[in-house]
Amino acid sequence: MMEWLLVSKWLVVLAVLAVVGAPLSAWLFPRLPRRGAAFSLPVTLVGLATVVFLVGQLTFGVHTVAFGVLTVAGASAIAYRQGARPDWRAVAGAYAVFLAGFLLLAFFRGASPGITPRGGEQFLHFGLVKTLTRTEALPPEDFWYAGRELRYYYGTQLQVTSLSLLTDTPLRYGFNLGVATFYGVLVVSAYGLAGAVTSAAGRSYRLGGMLGVFFVALGGALTTTVRLIFGLLPTETALAYGRAVFGFAAERSGQTYPEMYQSMSDIDTWFWWYTRYVVPDTLQEFPMYSFVKSDLHGHTLSTGYIVLAGALAFSYYRLDADQRGRRLAVLFGGLGVVAGVFGFMNTWSLPTAVGLTWLAVAAADAHPTTLLPDRVGSRLRGPDPTLSRLHRLAAEAWRVALAVVPAVVVGAIGYAIASPFLVFGYVPENEGVGFLPPRTALAEFLVVYGALLLLFAGFVWYRGWPRVRKSDLRWQLATALAGVVAVGALLTVPSFPVLAITGPILLGAWWLVRTDRAGFEGVLLVAGVGLILSLELVFAKVAPWPEGPARWNTSLKVAVQGWTLAGAAAGGVAALLLADAWDALAGVRARVETRTTAATEGSGDRRHIGKQIVTAVLAGVLVVAVVLASAPFPVLAGYNEMGPVLADDSEFSLDGLETHDRWRGAQMDAIYWLDDRDGRPVVLEAPGQRYQWSSPVATLTGLPTLVGWAHHQRNYRPDEWVGYRVNATTVVYDENWRWSDAASVLRRHNVAYVYDGAVENETYGDTLRDLEEQPGLSVAFENNVVTIYRVNHSTLPEGTWVDAEP
C-alpha cells in the first residue's frame, strides 16, 4: 500500500510539472501540431535541471528544487502572457502517453528492483544520489574518495535526487521511479516528435507517434532476430557463417564460439545482456537495451532530451523567415539550454545538440542569413541558385557552411551553462579526439543496423526514383557511374564499408529534404545515421584507451544517440510509407468502384494501376518486416526479467534495497545506523572491487570513504593517488602495520568511523587487526556480523606515516 501511495504522489507531482511547463512548451513549438503538448514535461524537467544545477553551486537542497520549479513557472507565465496558449486536451493526452511509458518501465523494474553491483553501475549511481542528498552545495564530495570533489557526470543523479526531494520519496524507491520517469519522457518525446513530423506531412499524428515510440523506445537491433534465425539453420552451416553474429559475444562472455551460438540462438537460453556485443571492441546499445539495464547512466537517461533537441530543431525548421526573434529564441534559448543540460548530464550529447542545430538551420526554408539583421544578412546571401546547376550546388554548400555559425553559438551557450562542471576541473580527464579508429566490418554492422538501413534505403528510393527517372539520361548515367565507383572504392581500397553503405543513404536523404521530397524525417535520418557513421571516423581518447579498445567508451555513449534519432526518423518514414501505400490502394479501389476497370482501360492505365498496387504492397511489406525484425528484443527481454516473477506469483516492488535487507540483513542494519548520522562523517571501509558487493557503506549511505571502487577511481585520478588510498586503508586494517601509522591515516583523513564487516574480513583475512583493542577506537555499533568503531582523535597515538598523495 505504501508503494502505491509513493507512486501516486510521484505521478501527481509530475502531472503538475507538465501543466507548469505547458505554456512554455507552446511558446517554443508554435508551428508544431498540438502546440508541442508532448514536450510540456520534458521542457519543465530541462528547465528545472538547469536552475537546480546553477543555483546548486551556491546552495543545494529541497529549497533549491522548489526555487527551480518557481523559476520554470515564472517563465511559463511570461510565455502565457505573450499569447502561448497550450492545447490542454493535448497536454492531458501527452501525459497519458508518458504515463503508459512510466508504468511499463515501473512494472518491468518491479519484477527485479534490486540496486545491485553486478553488470552495470547501479551501485555507483545510487551512491551518487545518496551523496547529493547530503551535500550543501555542488559539486558533491566524492563518496568513494573522501575529501575530494566528485569527478563524474552527476546531472542524471541530480535530477533523480531533485524529484525525490520534491516528492519526499526515499531514494530506495526514488532510484527506480527515476528510471521509469526518464523512460516515460523518452516515450512521450518520441511520440510527440514522430507524430508532429508525420502530421506536418498531412498524415496521421497518432500513427507516426506510435511508430516513433516503437522504433525509439521499444524496438531493438536486428541482432536478436538474426541470432534466432541462425538457430533454425543446420549447426554446421550456422557455425560456418555465424562468426560475425556470435563471435564477439563469445569473446566477452568467456564461452566458446559454439557455446555462444547454442545459447543465443535458442529462445529458451537467450539472454538480453549479450545483445550489445556484435562489433568487436565496441558497445552497440539502443534505448530499450539501456533501460533494461536500468542504471542512471547519463547516456541512457538523456535519450529523451535527445528527442527534445530534435523537436526544437524541428520547431526552428518550421518557422518562417520573418519570425527572426522566435527562431533565435528556439535556437539559443531552447537548444542552447538543452545543450547545457547535456554538458553536466552526458557531455557526449552536447555535440549532438550542436549537430542538430547545424542540420536544422541548413535544411530550413529560411536562409541562415535571415537570422542576422537585413543589412548584414543580405551581404552574406551567397551565390544565386537560380542561375545554373553549378550555382545551385555552390549556394547549397554556402548555406551548409553558414549554418555552422549558429550551431557553434548553441555549443558555446551549452558550454557556458555547464561550465561549473566542464571548466573548473571536475570533468573526467581525457586526451582529446582521435581520428580513423579501427573500423567496422560490413557483416557485423548490418547485423546491428540492417533493418533500419533497409527501411531508410527503401524510403530514399521510393521518394527519389520518380525524380531521377525524369532527369536527363546522361545525368542519370554519370551519377550512377560515380556512385558505383565511389562505393566500390570505399569497399576495397580504404576499407570503409560502413561509409559505402550509409553514404548514399545520407546524400539521398539530404537531397530529398532540400528538394522538398522529404520533410524533417529526412533531417532526423541524416542526424541519426550520421552519428552512427561517426564511430568510423572519430573517437574520444578516454579510458580504456590507449591500453584498451579505442572506440569502447565512444561507441557506448554515441551509438545509443544515433539509434534514438534514427528511430525517430524511422517512425516518421514508416508512417509516411504506410499512408502512401494506403492511399495508393484506396485509389485503385475507387477506380474499380467507378467501373474504370481493366476491361475499359488502355494498357498504359493498367500498367499504372499495377505499379500502384506493387508499390503499395512493397511499402507495406517493408514496414511490417522491419517492425517484426525489431520486435523480438523487447519481448524476450521482458520474458527474461519478468517471466520468473510471474511464474512464481511473486510480489512486485520498487524497493531497490529490499533484496539486500533479505539476504544481508545484519550488514544492512549497520549501514542504516550509519545512514542516520548527520552531516558527512568519513567512514573507513575496505577498498572496493568493481561489480562486487564492496564499498557498501559509502554506496548505500552516501558517506565518504577513503577509497571505494579503486578501478573506477583510476579512470578519473592518477594511479599513484588511488594506490596511496588503498595502501593507507591497509595500514589501518592490517595488523602487520604499527597502530601509530594507522592513527596518522585516521587523523590525516579525519575518519569518524571504522567499519569492520564481512568485506573487511574477506579482504584482510587472517591479518585483520583486532580493532577493539586499539587506543582511540570505541564500539559505536555491533551485531553478529558488523562492528562499527567511533574514532576519538584526542586519544589516538601520534604517528608519522605519509605516502605520495598530494
N, C-alpha and C positions, 0 to 999 in steps of 0.2 A: 504493500500500500504506500509506504514511504517513497519508493522509487517512482510510482505513478505521480505522486504529488510533485516530486522534484522535476520530472519530465514535463509535467503540465505547466509548472511555473516557468521553466526554461523556455517553453514554446510560447507562452503568453508574452514574455519579455521580448522574444524575437519578433512576434507579431507587432508589438508596439514599435520596435525599431524599424520594421518595414513601413509602418504608417509614417513614422518620423521622416524617413528618407524619401517618401513618395514624391513630394513636390520638387525636391532637388533632382531626383531622377527624371521627372517630367521636364525639367528645365534643360538637363543635359542631353535628352533624347527627344527633341521636339518633333522631328520628322520621322521617327520610328513608329510603326504600328503600336497601338495601345500605350503610346507616350512613355515607353520604357518602363512599364509597370513591373516587368520581370526583374528589373535591376534595382528596385527600391531597397531591398535588404542588403544586397552586396554594396551598393553605394554608401549606405549607412555604416556598414562594417569597415569599409575602407576609410571613410572619414573619421570614424571612432578610433581606429588603429593609428592613424596619423596624429591625431591630437594627443592620445594617450602616450605615444612614443615621444613626442616632442616635449610635452609638459612633464612627462615622467622623468626627463633628465634632471628636473629640479625636485619633484616630489611625486611619489607613486603610492597609490592605494585606491580604495574604493572611491574616495573623493575625486581622484584624477579621472576615473572612468565616468563618474557622474558628470564632471565638467565636460568630458568628451561628448557625451550624449547631448548635453545642453548646447554645445557648440554646433553640432550637426543639426539640431532642431532649429537653432537660430539661422543657419544657412538656408534651411528648407523654408523657414518663414519668409525670408527675403525673396526666395525664388517664387513663393506663392504670391507675394505682393506684386511681383513683376509679371504675374499672369500665368505662371506654371500651374495648371490645374490637372491633377492626376485623374486618370480613369479609375475610380475607386473599385468598380466591379472587377476590372482587370487586375488591380493590385491584390484583391482578395483571391482571384483565380491563380495568380502567380504564387501567392503564399501557399495555396493548396498544392501546387506543384512542388514547391520547396518542402512542404510537409511530407509529401509522398517519398521524396528522396531521403529526408531525415529519418523517417520511420523505417525505411528499407535498411539503411545502414545501422540504425539503432537495433533493429531486430537481429541483424547479422552479428553485431558486436555482442548482443545479449546472449548469444549462444556460446561465445568464448571471450568473456570480457577482461580476462586477466591481463594486467600490465606486467609483462614478463621480459626477462633479459635475453631470451633466445631469439635469434633470427633477425631482429630489427633493432631499432633504437628506442623502444618504448621506455626502458629504464632511464636512459639519458634524458628523454623528453619529459618524463614525469618528474625527474629531479629538477628540471628547469622550471616547470610550473610551480613546484613547491618552493623553490628558492625565490621566485618572483613574488610570492605572497609574503615573504619575509623582508624584502628589500624596501628601503625608504626612498630610493632614487635609482634610476637606471644609469648605466648597466648594472646588473646584479653582480655580487661576488660569485666567483666560480665555486659551486658546491663540491666539485671534485678537485679543487686546487685552492685551498684556503688562503685568504689574504690577497688574492689577485682577482682582477676583474675578468668577467666571462669573455672568452674568445670563441664565440659560436653564434650563429644566427638564432636570435631568440624572438623574432617577430611573430611567428606562429604561436609559440607558447605564451607570448604576451597577450595575444587575442583570446586564447582559451582561458587564461587567468582572468582577464578583464570580464569576460562573460560569466565566469564562475563567481567573481566578486559581485558583479551586478545582480546576479540571481541568488546570491548567498547559497551556492551549491558546493558541497565538499568536493575536493579535487579528485577523490577516488571515483566519483561519478562524473565530475566535470570533464575529465580526460576523455571518456568515451562519448559524452554528449558533445564535446567539441569536435571530435572526428565526424560524428553524424551531422553536425551543423555545417561543416565545410563541404561535406558531400551534398547536402541539400542545396547549398549555394552553387555548387557545380551543376547540379541538375537543373535548377531554375534558370541559371545563366545560359546554359546550353539550349534550353527550351526557348528562352527569350531571343537569343541571337539567331538561331537557325529558323525559328518561326518568323522573326522580323525580316530576315533575308528572303525567305520564301514568299511572304506576304507582299514585300516590295516588288516582287516579280509577278504579282497578280495571282498567286496561288494560295493554298490553304496554310494559314499560320499554324493551325493545330497539327497538320501533317508534318510540316517542316520541323516544328518544335519537338514532336515525339521522335522523329528520326534523328534529330540533333541529340536528344537525350540518349538515345540508343548508342549512337556512334561515339559520343564523347564519354558518357558516364557508365555505360553498361558493356558494350561490345569489347571484345578482346582481339589481340593479334591473331593472325591466321595460324600461328604456331600450333595451337591446340588441335584445330581441325586437321592440319597436315599430319600431326603425330597420330591421331586416331585413324586416319586413312591408311597410314603405313601399317597400322595394326591389322588391317584387312588383307595385306599382301602376304605372299609366302615369305617366311622368315629369311630365306636366303636372298630373295630379291630386296626386301626391306633393308637388310644389313648392307647389301652391296651399294645401295643408293641413298642410305639414310644418314650418312655421316654429318651432312650439313644440318640435319634436323635434330639429331640427338647427341652429336659429338661433344659440344661444349658443355651441355648439361651433365654429361657423364664425367667430364673433367672436374666440374665444380662439385659434384656430389660425392666423388670418390668411388663411384661404381664403375664397372667396366662398360664399354660401349654396348655390348649385347644386353647387359642387365638393365641399362637405362632404356634401351629400346623396348624391352619387355614390360617394364613398369609404366612408362609414359605413353605407350600406345594402347593401353588397356584401361577402359573406363573404371574398372574396379580398383586399380592401383595407381591411377593418375593422381598427381599432386600438383597443386597450383604453383608452389614455390619455384619450380624449375622452368616456368614459362618464360621468364626474362633471360634465360641463358640459351642463346642461339648463336649470336655473333661473338666469336672469341674475343675475350678481354674487354667486353662491354656489358652494360646492363640495359636492356631494351624494355623499359617499363611503359605501361599505359595507365590511364587514371584508375580503372577498375582494379587492376593488379595492386596499385599503390594503396588503395583504400582497403582492400582485403588484408594487406599487411598491417594497416591501422596503427601507424605511429604518427607523431606530429611533425614529420619532416616538412620543411618549407616547400620543397619541390613538389610534394604531394598535395598539400592543402592550399597552395597558391593557384592551382589549376582553375578554380572558379574565378579568380581575379584575372587570370589569363583570358578567359572568355569575356569578362567585363571589359578588359582592354580592347579586345576585338570589337565589342559592341560600341565602345566610344569611338573607335576608328570608323565604324560603320556610320555612326551619327555624323561625324565630320564629313564622310563621303557623301551623305545625303543632303547636306546643307548647301544652299545656293551661294554663289559668289558674292552677292550683295550683303550677306549676313556675316560680315567680316568679324565683328565683335564676338558673336556667338561661336564662330569657328575657332577663334583664338582661345576662347574660354574652354571649349571642349578639348582642345589640344593641350593647353598648358595648365588649365585648372582641373581637367579630367584625367587625361593620360599622364600628365606630369605628376599628379598626386598618386596615381596607381603605381607609376614607376618608383616613386618614393617609398611606398609600402614594400614593393619588391626589394628595394635596397637593403632593408633590415629584416625582411622575411625570407627572401630567397634571391640573393643578388644575381644569380644566374638568369632570373627572369627580367631584370632591368633592361638588358639589351633587346629582349623581345618586345617590350613596350616601345622602345625606340624604333625597332624594325617595323612594327605595325603602324606607327606614325608615318614613317617613310613611305610605306606602300599606300596608305590611305591618301596622303597628300599627292602622291604621284598619280594615283588612279582616279581621283575625284574629277568631276567635270570642271569644277572651279580650278583655274590655273594656280600653281603655288604662288605666283607673284601677286595674286589678289589678296594675300594675307598682309601685304605691305600697303602703305598709302599710295594712292593712284599715281602721284607724281614720281614715286620711286619705282613702283611695280611696272609701270608702262615702259620704263627704260630697260627692264630685265626680261621682257617677254620672250626674246629669242627668235629663232627662225620662223617664218610664216609657213605653216604646214600645208597650206592650200596651193603652193606654187608647184611642187613636184613631189614624187615619192621620196627622193633624197632629202628634200626639205622636211618632209613629214617625219622621217627617221631621225633627223637632226633635232627637230622640235621635241620628239619624244625623249631623246637622250637628255636634252637640256631640262626638260620637265623632271625627269628622274633625278638629275643632279641637283636641281634646286630644292627638291623635296628633302634632301639631306639636312638642310639648314634647320627647319623646324623640328626635325627628328633629333638633331643634336641638342636643341634647346630643351626638348622634353627630357632627354637624358640628363642634362645639366640640372634641371629642376628636381628630378628624382634624386640625383646625387646630393643636391643641397639638402633636401628633406631628410635623407638618410645619413647625412654627414656625421651626426654623433656616433654612428656605428662605423661608417666607412672611412672616415678621415682620422679619427682620434685613437687609432691603434687597437681597436677591438675586433677588426675583421681578421679572419684566418689568413695566415701567411700564404703567399703564392709567388710564383716567379714569372708571371705574365702569360702571354699567349704563344702557343706553338702552332706550326703550320704543317700540313700534309702528314697526319699521323698514319699508322697502318690502316689500310682501307678494307672495306667490307666486300667479301665475295658475293657475287650476284645471287647464288642459290640461297645463301643464308639471309640476305636482305629480303628476298621475295618470300621466304618462309614467314617473316615477321609482317611485312607490309604489303604483300602481294594482293590481298583483297581490296584494300583502299586504292592502290595504284591502278588496279583493273577498273574500278569504278571511275576514277578520275580520267583515265585514258579514254574510256568509253564516252564520257561526257564531252571531253575536248573534241573527239572525233565527231560526235553527234552534232555539236553546235558549230564546229568549224568546217566540216566537209562540204555543206552546201555552198559556202562562200568560196572555198578552194576550187570546187568543180566549175564555178562560173568565171574564174580568173583566167588570164591568158595562159595558153598551153605551155609556152616557153618558160613562163614564171613558175608554173607547176613543176616542170621537169627540172629546172635549175634548183628550186627549193628542195625537191625530193632527193636529187643527187647530192646536194650539200649536206642534207640530213643523214643520208646513208653513210657518206664519207666520215662525217663527224662522229656518229655513233660507232662505226667500225673502228675508228682510231681510238676512241675512248675505251673500247672493249679490249683493245690489243696493245697499243703502244705504251700509254702511261698506266694502263690497268686501272681505269676509273669506271667500273661497270655501273655503280650507283648513279653517277652523273649521266652516263649514257642512257639510263632508263628514265631518270627524273627530269633531265634537261629538256627533252621535247615536251613533256607534260607541263613544265613550268613556263616555257616560252609560249606554248599553245594557249595556256590559261590566261597569261598576261595579254596576249594578242586578242583573245575573246573579250576580255574586260575593256580594253582600250578601243575596241571596235563595236562596243555595245551589244555583243552577242552573249555576254555573260554579265552578271551583276557582282555583288560583293562576295558571293560564294567563290568566285574566281580569285579574289584577293586573299580570302582565307586559305584557299587551296595553295596559292603561292607561298603564303606565310608558313603553313604547316609543313608542306613538303620541303620548302627551303630550309627550315630548321633541321629536319631530318637529314637533308643533304649536307648541312654544315658540319655534321660529325665527321664527314670525309675530308674536310678542308682545314678545320682549326680545332684546337683543344686547349684547355686551360692547364697550365703547369702547376697542378696541385697534387697532393698525396692521392694515390701511391706513387705518382711519377716523381723522380726518374727511375726508382728501383722497380716499380710495378708498371702495369699497363698504362700507356699514355692516355687512353680515352676513358678509363674506368669511371672517374668522377664526372667527366663531361657528359658521357652518354647517359648516366643516371639522371642528371639534372636537366638535360636538354631534350632527350628523346620523348619524355612524357609531355613536354610543352608542345613539341611538334605534333604528337598524336592528338593533343587537345584541340589545336587549331585545325588540323586536318579532319578531325572528327566533326567539328562544327561545319566545315566545308562539305563533308560527306552528307551530313543531314540535309543541307540545302540542295546539294546536287541530286541526291536520291529522291527528294520530294519533287523537284522540278522534272526529273526524268519520268517519274510515275505520273505526274499530272499531264505531261505532254503525251505519254502513252495512252492515258485515259481519254484525252481529247481526240487523239487520232482514231481510237476505236469507236468513240461516240460519233465522230464524223462519218465513218464508214457505215455505221448502223443507221444514221439519219438518211444517208443516201439510199440505202436499201429500203428503208421505210417509205421513202418518197418515190419508190419504184424506179429509181435511177440505177437499174441493175446491169449486170454484165451483159445481159441479152440485148440491151438497147444502147450500150456504150461502145465507143471505139476501143481499139486495143491500147491506145495511149492512156485512156482513163482507167482501163482495167489494170494496167501496169502500175499506175499511180496508186490505186487502191491497194494493190498487192504490196507495194513498198510501204504504205502506211501501216498495214497490218504487220508486216515483218518488222518494221522499225519499232512499233509499239510492243510487240511480243519480246523482241530482243532487249529493249529497255527494261521492261518489267522483269524478265528473267535475270538480267544483270543485277538489278537492285535486290531481288529476292535472294539470289545466290550469294551476294556479298553479305547481306544480313545473316543468312544461315551460317556462312563461314565464320562470322564474328560472334555468334551466339554461344558456342559450346563453353567458352571460358567462364562466363558468369554463372551458367547453370551448374557446371561441375565444381567450381569453387564454392558455390553455395552449398552443394551437396557435401563437399569435403568438410566444411566448417559446421554446418547446421544439422547435417544428417544424423550424426551420433546423438546429438542432444534431443532431436525429435524422436529418434528411435527409443531412447531411454525415458522419454517423457520427463526430461529434466526441466527445472525451472529456469527461465531466462532472467538475467540480471545485468545491470550496467555497473556493478560494483567492481572496479578494477583491482581491488586488494583482497577480495573475499577468498580467492584461491590461496593466497599466502596465509590468511588467517586460519584456513582449514589445515594446511599442510605444514606451516611453520609458526604455529601459534605462540610458542614461547619467545621466539625471536621477535615476532610482531608486537608482543606485549612490551618488550624492551624498547622497540622502535617507537611505539606510541607514547611511551613515557618520555622519551627524548623529544618527540614531536610537540609535546605540551610545553616544552621550555620556551620562554620568551626570548626575543632577540635572535642573535646569530652566534651562539657559542660554538667554538670549534670542537669537533668530536674526532678523536683519533680512532681509525679502524684500519684493518689490513688493506694494502693496495689491491685494487680490483683487476680482474681479468675480464676482457670483453665477452659479452654474450653469455655470462655465467651469473649465478646468484652471488654477486660480490659487490662490495660497497653499498650494502642495502641501507645503512643508516643515512648516509648523505643523500642517497637517491630517494628514499621514501619520506624523509623529513625536510629536505632542502637545506639542512645544516651543513656548513662546510667541513670537509675533512682534508687532511694534509695532501693526500693524493688518492683519487678514485680509480677509474679505469685508466691504467697507465698507458695502454696502447692508444686510447682516444686522445689523451693529453699530448702524446708525442706528435700528433698531427698538427698541433697548434702551438707548441712550446719547444724550445731546444731540448734535445735528448738529455744533455747533462743536467738541466734543471729538473726534469722528471726523474732522472736517475738519483739525484740528490734526495728528492722527496721519498722515493722508495727506500733508500738507504736509511734516511732519518727515521722512517716508521719502523724499520727493522731494529734500529738501535733501541727503541722503546720496548718492543715485544720480545726480542731475542736475549736470552739470559747470558749469552756469550759477550755482551757489551756491558760496560760498567753502568750502574744506575745513575751516576753523576753525569755521564754523557747523555743518557736518556732524559734526565732532568733538564739539561740545556736545550734539548729539542722541544720539550714541552713548554719551556719558558719562552724560547725564541718565537714559537708559533702561537703562543697564547692559547694553548689547548685547555679546554674547560673539563672535558670528559674523555676517558679512555674506555673504549668498548672492547669487551672480551667475550666473544661469542663463537658460534660454530665455524665461521670462516677463519677466524684467527687461530682456532685450534687446528684446523685443517692446513692452514698456511705454514704455521711455525712448528706444528707437531711437538716433538719431544723437547725442542729448545724454547718453548713458550715460557716466558718469565713468570714467576709467581708474583703477580702484581699486588696481591693483597698485603704482602709483607713490605712493600716499598714505601719509604717515607715520602710524604706529600700526596699520597693517594688514600682515599677512603671510599667505602662502598656506598653508592647512592641508590642503586637498584640491583636486585638479584632475583633470579629464578633458577630453575634446574638446568638451563642452557646458557644463559647470558648473565654476566656481571658487568655493571657499569660503575666505573670509578670516577669520583669527583677529584679534580686536581686542586690542591691547595698550594698556590705558588709561593706563599710565605714560608712554607716548611720544606720546599724542595731543596735538595743539596745543590751546592754550586758545581757547575760543570763548564767545560770549555770546548765541547765537540762542535766543530764547524765544518761545512762542506762547501761545494762550489757555487750554489745558487746565489745570485746577487741579492 
